[in-house]
Amino acid sequence: MLASSLPAPSANPLLDRWATPDGVPPYDRIRAEDYAPAFDAALAEAQADYRRIADDPAAPSFANTIEAMEGAGRQLGRIASTFFTVASADATDAIQAVEEAVTPKLIRLRNDTLLDPALFARVDALWQARATLSLAPEQARLLAETHRRFLRAGAALAPEARARVAAINEELATLGVQFGQKLLADQKAGSVLLTDAEVEGLPEDQRSAAATAAQGAGHAEGFLFPATRSAAEPFLTAAPNRAAREKIWRAFVLRGDQGNANDTNAIIARMVTLRIERATLLGAESHADFVLQDQMAKTPAAATELLMRVYRPALARAQEELADIAALAAQDGIAKVEPWDWRYYAEQVRKARFGLDEAAVKQYLLLDNMVAALFDTTHRLYGITAHERTDVPVYAEGVRVWELREADGRTIGLFYADWFARPTKRPGAWMNSLRDQNELFGELPIVVNNQNIVPSAPGQPVQISLDETRTLFHEFGHGLHGLLSQVRYPSLSGTAVPRDFVEFPSQVYEHWAVAPETLRRYARDAAGEAMPEAMLQALLDARTFNQGYQTVQQLSSALLDMRLHALTALPADFHARAWEAAELKALGVPEAVGMRHRLAQFSHIFDGGYSAGYYAYTWAEVMDADGFDAFREAGDLYDPALAARLRHEVLARGNSRDPAESYAAFRGRMPTPDALLRNRGLH
């Protein structure tokens, strides 16, 4: 055949066949301007797919309705996962413009699908006849989850109510995008340039990284600190200069709440109002009641009860910690401990009590070594090996890719690691999927991990904190949940489980990050010298140090999330900042402690799907503490029988059965909070 007679490749690489290694997104060919037309084409195709199912003249069957919907909009799914990976991690102005334009269209498709009377009639007919369909367990689960999804979307409502729910969903999606973009803009604008005097006494790794950042931003001199957690918390821990600490603290904690063009308070009020209205339309007393109906906790009262069982002893411990810190700060003439003082003086107390220095510890926590520890832990538990791939196109500089393989050499899937901060990356750490494992289409998974680790100066190894080490393992725990999934249907794959279960696989993995076996082997400095045994023992002894502070910070965020979304009406004079302050006072949260996530920057609940769900971290911590106890009780942190049960009863199952059944199959029973309280030293 002559070359001229061959079909020309599409001008849009997103719509062309992906002739890439393992079918990964062709990031080396994609331009920002390719996304909008690709979305439009894929949206039209998806609409046609769902229309064919709804209008099928044949009587509804599992194959022509439920299974057919699993195959609808597949091109849209791959384009969306490709795009939103970038929209979170490298949100340039062009990418943000696409996100603003396409989000309402995606929500409109979701509304048109889940509120389609003809499509719901087919799903409902199958649900009513489920006892006669002879479905396999996973098929029965998919039918139940599909029917539930339609009902919770409002498919059974009257036409006027359906239309209003659709409008609310669309507005909420747009507001969520605006929240995230305003927060990112305020974060970018909040970088603080400090002088030599202001960074005096700061560890050299922080100084050199900040100097490099300043030069990269065009400053001839000075030290630039972005308004991110990964930059702020180490600075607040180590900086002797109190005025400089206050500058950094304010830049970080006031994001989204500065009365400027990036202020998020009005968005918060509108989103909460809309969520209340939607919950009412769907027959729930509040948004929190609606959200928890299909979670493990079931009710806001049950979730709150667990939070308070942990919060009360944590608050008592935080008050004790404050007394210790205040006594030390008083020696420096500080009469009142402020929020920007806590981490610095807590570190001084820790040094005195345990002989630990955060800067000294970080010298032994090199990113490359901790990545090696991560993969070694995975190998020892599951026999899996990781092999770096350099032939896979990536979306940003610094992203690395590994192929994970079974012990017999079979490929499990691909793992993208995007660990470093950049000005265009949203705050926090997260996992997402580029492709979900499923047997229906024979697809292997591709997962992505993101963190915001501050890059080191050129030529210097990257040092990370113990918290960042935990986060590294945490996000890879999510990654394994996606990679080790073994289900038939994409909708039930990997992390597609209730919010208060999805954190169990990630949080249990954190325990191996700080296991003595891990630290003895992998905590080594740039010269290869192991962490001194005395330092390691002190680090282990100090594991519950400052847990009152950390727990109150986390739980105050969870409690305010639940209280805010338990409202049945928003007061006429509501302002998120004032409401937050009043609730923190009612809870007795010390001003010097505060929240881990203030409402104005609480991406989890306003731009991340965790509204009325931030409690899930504590709910799952009950399971992870109890679950890791099983390995301790076995006397082997890599016990092969337990690891096999964790893999096959939890990680491999996805949402193919009730999560409580999966946990009980692994552990032999359901957990209690005792292990959590013991792990945090709050008994």
N, C-alpha and C positions, 0 to 999 in steps of 0.2 A: 504494500500500500504506500502511495506517495505521501510524504510528510504533509503536503498541502491539503490532503483529503482527511487528515486526522482532525477530530473535533478540537477546537481551540479551548484552552483552559479558561475557566471563569476568571474574569477580571477581579473577582472578589475571592480571596483565598478561603474565607469562611464558608462559602457556598460550594467550593470545589471539593473534590474528593481529597481527603487529607493523606497525601502520600508521604507521611512522616513516620519516623520510628515508632512502632507500637500504636500508631494512630493518634498520637498526641496532638494538641493544637499547634498549628503552624505559626507560632509566635514570631518567628524570624521574617515572616511575610506579611503579617497583619499590620495594618495602619489604623489609627484611630477612626479615620473616615470610612473604614470598611464596615464598622459595626452597625451603624444605623440602617443601611440598606439590607444587610444580612438579616437583621432582626425583622424588618418589614416582610421580607420574603418568607422567613421561617414562621412568623406569626400567621401569615395567610395560609401556609401549608398546615399548620397545627389546627387552625379553625376548620379547615376542610376535613381534616382527620376526625375531629370530634363530631362534625356535622354528619359524616357518613355513618358513624356509630349511632347517633341519635335517630337518624332517618332510616336505619336498616329495617326493611319490611319483615325480615325474619323475626320470629319470637326471640326474646332475649335469652341468651345462654351465657354461661361463664366465659366461654371462648369469644363470642362475638360482642361482648359488652365489657366485662371486667378486664379480661386479658387484652382485649383490643385497646382499651384505654392506656394500658401499660406501654403500648407501642405508638400511641398518638404523640405527635409533636417531638419526635426524637431529634430532629435537626435543631429545633428551637432549644431543646435542652442542652445540647452540646455547645451551641453558640452562647447561651446564657451562662453556663458554667465557665466558659473561656473568658467571657467579658467580666463577670462579677469577681473573678479571681483578681483581675487587674484593677477593677474599680475600687477594691479594698486596699490593694497593696501598692498601687502606683497611679493614684487618681490625679492625673494631669488635668488641666482646664478642659482639654478636648474630651477626655474620658468622662469628666463630670457632666459635661453638656449632653453627652450621649445618655448617661444614666438618668438625668432629669427627663429627657425626652422619652426614653423607652419604658421606664418604670410604670407610668400610668397605662401604657399599652399592655404590659404583661399582666397587670392587675385586672384590666378589662377582660382579657382572655380568660383568666381564672374565674372571674365573676360570670362571664357568659357560659362557661363550662359547668361550674358547680351550681348555678342557678337556672340551668336549662330544664324546663319541666319535662320535656321528652326524654332527655338523658337520665334525669332522676327517676322517671317512671320505670325505665328499664332496670336501673340499679335496685330500686325499691321492690320491684317484682321478684327479682332474684333473692333479695333479702327475706322477703316473706315466704319464699319457697325453699329456703336454704336447707331445711331438714330433708328435702327430697332430692337434693342435687348430688349426693355422694361425693362431696368434695374432699380432697386431701387436706390435712391440717393447715398447710401453708395457704392453700386456696381459700379455705374457710376464713383464715385470718385476713387475707387480702380483701375478701368480700366485706367482712365486718368493718375493716378500716376504711374502705371506700365509701360504704354507706354512712358511716359516722362522719366522714369528711364532708359529704353532701349535706347532711343534717346540720352540722355545725356551721356550714357556710350560709344556711338559711333556705335551703332548697324546698323545705316543706311550708314555708311562709306564704302568706297571701301576696299577690303580685306587687302591691304598693310597698309592702315591707321588704320584699326581695329587692326591689329597685333602690330603696333607701340603703339597705345593707351594702349593695354594690357601690353606691356613691360614697358611702363611708369608707369602704375598703380602699377605694381609689384615692380618696383624699389622705387617708392615713399613710398609704404608701408614699405619696408625694411628700408629705410632711417628714416622714422618716428619712428620706433622701436629703431633704433640706437640713434636718438636724445634723446628720453626719457631715454634710459639706460645711455647715457653719462651724461645727466643732473643729474640723480639720483646718479651716481657715484661721480660726482663733489660735489654734495650736501653732500653726506656722508663723503667725504674727507675734506670738508670745515668746519667741527665743530671747534669751537674756545675754547681753554682752558684758562680761565682767573684766575688771582690771587685774593686774598682777597682785596688788594688795588684797583684793577680794578673794583670790583663790589661794592665798598663802596657807600652807599646811594641808592642802588637798593632795591626795595620792597622785603619783606621777602619771598613772594610766589615765585618770580623769583629766588632768591638766593637758596632757599631750593630745588626747582625743578632742578636747574643747578648743585647743589652739588650732588643730587641723580644720575643725569645723568653721572656726572664725575665718581662716584664710580662704576656705572654700566658698564662704559667703561674701568674700570681697573685702574683709577687714584686714588692714595692714598689721594690726596688733590686737591683743585682747583674747578672751576665751569665751566661746559661744556655747550656750547650753539650751537645747530645745526644750519646749514645755511638754515633755513626755515623762512618763513614770520611770522609764529606764535611765533617764538622765537625772531627774529630780531626786529620786530616793537615795541613790548613792551619794549625791552631793549633800543632801540634808543629813546623812549619816556621818559624813567625814569632814565637813567644812567648819573650821573654828570661827569664821567670821559670821557673827549673828545677823548683821544687816544684809549680808549677801544671802544667807539662808532665807531670810524673809522675802527677798526679791524672787528667788527661785520658787519658793513655796507659793507665793501669790500668782506667779506666772502659770504654775501648774494647776492650782486649785480653783482659780477664778475663770478658767476657760469656759466660754459660753455664758458667762454671768457678769459681763462688764458694761452692759447698757449700750453696746456699740452695734454695728450692723450684723455682727455674728452672734448676738445674744439669742439664746435658745428658750428663754422663759415663756414667751408667747406661744411658741410651738408646743411646749409641754402642756400648757393649759388647753390648747385646742385638741391635742391628741387624747388627753384624758377625757375631755368632754365627749369626743366622738366614740371612745371606747365604752363609756357609760351608756351612751345612746344605743350602740350596737348590741351590748349585752342585754339591755332591756328588750329590744326587738326580738332577740333570740331566746327570751324567756328566763334569763338569769338575773339574779339580784344585783350582781356587780360584775365588772370585768374579771376580777379575781375569781369569783365563783365560776364564771364561764370557762376561764382558762384551766382551772384545776379539775374540772369535771372528768377529763380524760387523762389526768396525771396519776402517778402512784399515790400522792397525798390526798387526792379527791376533794378536799375542802380547804379554804383559807384557814379555818380554825385549826385543822390538823397540822398544817404547815407552820402556822404561827406558834402552836404549842411546842413543836420541836425546836424552833428558833429560840424561844424564851427559855427552854430547859438548858440551852447552851449559853444564852446571853447573860442570864443572872449570875452564874459563877464567873463568867468572863469579866463582867463589869466590876465585881468585887476584886478580881485579880488586877484589873486595870487601875483601880484606885490605889492598891498597894504599890503598883509599879510607879504611879505618879508621885507617891510620897518619896520613893527612892530617888527619882529623877529630880524632884524639887529640892531635895536636900543637897544634891550635887550641884545643881544650877545656882543655888543660893551662894555657894562658895565663889561664884563668878559675879555675884551682885545682882542676880536675876530674881526678882521678887515673885514673878508670875511666869509659869511655864507656858509658852505659846506653842501653837501647832508646829511652827518651824524649829522649835527647840527639842521636841520629843526624841526624834531619831538620833540626834547628835548626843544627847545626854544618856539615852538608853544604851548607845554604843559605849559610852564611857563607863557606865555601870557594868556592862557585859565584860569589858576589858578587865575591870577591877575584880569581878566575881569569878570569871572563867579564864582570864589571861588571854582573851581573844581580841584580835584586831581585824576588822572587816577587810582592810586593805591587804593585810598579810595573808588572810584566808584566800582572797581572790587570786593571789599569785599562783595558787595551786589548783584553781578552777579555770583551766583554759578551755575555750569552746571546743577546739578540735579534740581534746582529750575526753570531754564530756559527751561529744558525739560518738566517739569510739566506745565509751561506756554504755551509751544508749543502745548501740547495735550489738554489743556483747551481751547485754542483759537480754535482749530479744533472742539472741542465738541460744543462750543458756536455758531460757524458758521454753522456746518453741523449736529450736533447731534451725531457725531461719538465718540466712546470711544476706548482707547488703553489699551491692556492687555498684560503685559510682558510674554513672553514664555521662559521657561528654558529647554524645551525638544528638542529644535531645534539645530542641530549641526552647529557650526560656523567655519570660516576658520582661525581665529586668536584670541588670547587672548584679551579680552576687548570688543569684538563685542557683542552687545545686540540685541534682537529681540522682537518685539511687534506684536500682532495681532490686526488689526483695525476692528471694528464692527459697523454696522449700529445701529440706536436706537432700532430696533426690534431684535437685537441680531445676525443678519446675518453677516457672515464673509465677509469683503471687500478684505483683502489681508494681506500680511506680510511685515513688515518694519524692515530692518536690519540697525543698527546704528553703524558705525565705526568712532568714533569721535577723537581718539587719534593718535598723531604722533608716528611713529616708523621708524627706519633707512631704512627699506625696502619699505616704502610708498612713492609714488610720491608726489610732492608738490601740494598745493592747496586744493580745496574742490570740490566735484562733487557728482552727483547722477547717478546711473545706474540701470538697471533692471536685475534681475535673471530670471524673467518670465513676459511676457507681457499679460495683460488682453485681452481676446478675447472670443466671444460667439461661434465662429466656432468650437473650440475644448473644450469649457466650462472651460477655465482656469482662475483662479484668479491671480492677479498680486503679484509679489514679488519685492520690490524695495530696494535699498541700498543707504545710505547717507554716505559720507566720509568727514571728516575734518582733520586738523593737529593740534589739541589742545595739548599743552604741558601738560603731566600728572603732577599731583601734587606729593609732597613728600608723602610717605606712611602715611596713617591715616589722611591726610589733605584734606579738600574739594577742589574741582577743581574750581578755579576762572577763569572767562573768561572776555574778554574785551567786550565793546559795539559792536565793529565790529564783533567779533566772535559770539555774540548773534544774530546779524543780519544775519550772514552766516548760523547759525543754522536754523533760520526760512527760509532763502532763499532756502537752499537745501531741506528742508521738503516741500517747495512749489513745487519744482520739483517732490518730492516724491508723493505728492497728485495728481499731474497731471497724474502720472502713476497709482496710486492706485484707483482714482475715474473715470478712463476711462470706458466708456460703449459703446464699438463698437463691430462689428462682426469680423473684420479681423485683425490679428496680425500686418500687415504692416501699419495699420492706427491707432494703439493703442497709447494712452498716449502722450508721448513727441515726437512722430514721426512727428513733425511739422516743418515748416521752422525755421531756426536758429534765425531769428529776431522776431519770435513770442514765441519761446520756453522759453525765459527768462521772459515773462510777468507773468505767474502764480507764478514763484519763487520770482520775485522782488516785486510784489504786496503784497506778504505774509510778507515781511520784515517790512511793516508799522505797523503790529500788535506787532512786537517785541518791539518797542519803544513807543507804545501807553501808555498814562498815566495810563489807566486802568490796563494794563499788569504789568507795573513797580510797581504800588502801591500794587498790590497783591503778586507779585512774587520776586521783588528785595529785598531780605532779606539776612542778614549775617548768619554766622555759628550758632549764638545764636538764630536765628529766628527773630531778630529785623528788622523792615522794614527800607528801605532807608529813611532817614530824608526828610521831604517834601521840605525843602529848597534845599537840594541836587538834588532832583528829578526835581524841577522847574528850577534849574540852568542847569541841564542836558538837559531839553527841550529847554531852552533859547539858549543853545550852539549848537543846532542841525545843524545850518548852519555855525558854526565856522570852519575855515580851509578848507572850501569847494572849494576855488580857487585852493589850492594845490592838493586836492584829485581829483578834476575834471580834471585839467590839466594833472595829472599823468595818469588817465584812458584814456582820449581822445587822448593824444599824442601816446599811444600804439595803439589805434584804428585807428588813422590817418596814422601812419607809416605802419600798417598792410595793409590798403587800398592802400596807395601809392606804397608800395613794390609790391603788387599783381596787380597794374594797369600798371606796366612796360610791354612793349612789347618786350623788349630785355634787357638782363643783360649786363651792361658795362664790358668790358674785365678786368678792374682792380677792379671789385666789391669786397668789403670786408664788411661784415655786420656791423662791428663796425664803420668803417669810414663813411659808408652810413648813418647809424643811427645818428651819430654825426652831419653830414651835414643837415639832415632833421630836427632834433631838433632845430638846429640853425636857419634854415629857418622859422620854426614855432614860433620862439621866446621863446621857453621853457627855463626858467631860469635853470642854471646848478644845483642850489640847490634843484630844484624840480625833474627834470628827468621824466622817464617813470615808470609806475607801473610794466610793464613787458618788460625788454630789449629783443631784438631779440634773443640773445644767449640763453635765458632761456624761450622763449615765447612758452610754451607747447601748449597753446590753438591753435596756428596756425601752428605748426610744428609737433605736436603729439596729436592733439585733435579735428580735424575736423572743426576748426573755421577760417581757412585761408580765408582772405577777409571777415571775419564775426565777428570780435571782436566788430565792430560797433553795433552789435545786442543788447548789453547790454544797450546802450543809446537809440536805437530805441525802445526797449521794455520799457525803463524807461518812455518814453513819455506816453505809455499806462498804466503803473502801477501807475504813479502819477495821471493821469486822472481817472483811474479806482477806486483808493482809495478815490478820491474826491467824488465819488458817495455815499460812506458810510458816509463821513463827511456831505454831503448835506442832507442825510436822518436823521442826528442827532443821529444815532445809529451805532456804529462801527460793530455791530453784527446783523444788520437789516436782519431778516429772508428772506424777499422777495429778497433782493439783493444777499444774500449769495446763495439762491437757484438758482438765475439766473447765478451767477458766476460758480456754480458747473455744472449746466445742459447745459449752453450755451458755456462754455469754457472748464472746466476740463473734463467733460464727453465726449466731442466730438472728442478728439484726432485730427487726420487729416482727419476726415470723411467729412469735408467741408472746404471751403476757410477760413483761419484764420480771415481775415478782416470781413467776415460775422459773425463769432463767436463773435468777439469783439463788433461789432455793435449790435448784438442780446442781449449782456449783458448790454451795456452802452446806447444804443439807438442812437449812432452816433460814428463817428471816432474822435480820440483825436487830440489835438494841443500841441505844446511844452510848453505852458504857465504854466501848473501845475508843470512840471519838473523844469523850471527855478525858480519858486516860492519856491518849496521844497528845492532847493539848495541855496536859498538866492541870486540868480543871476539876479533877475529882475532889 
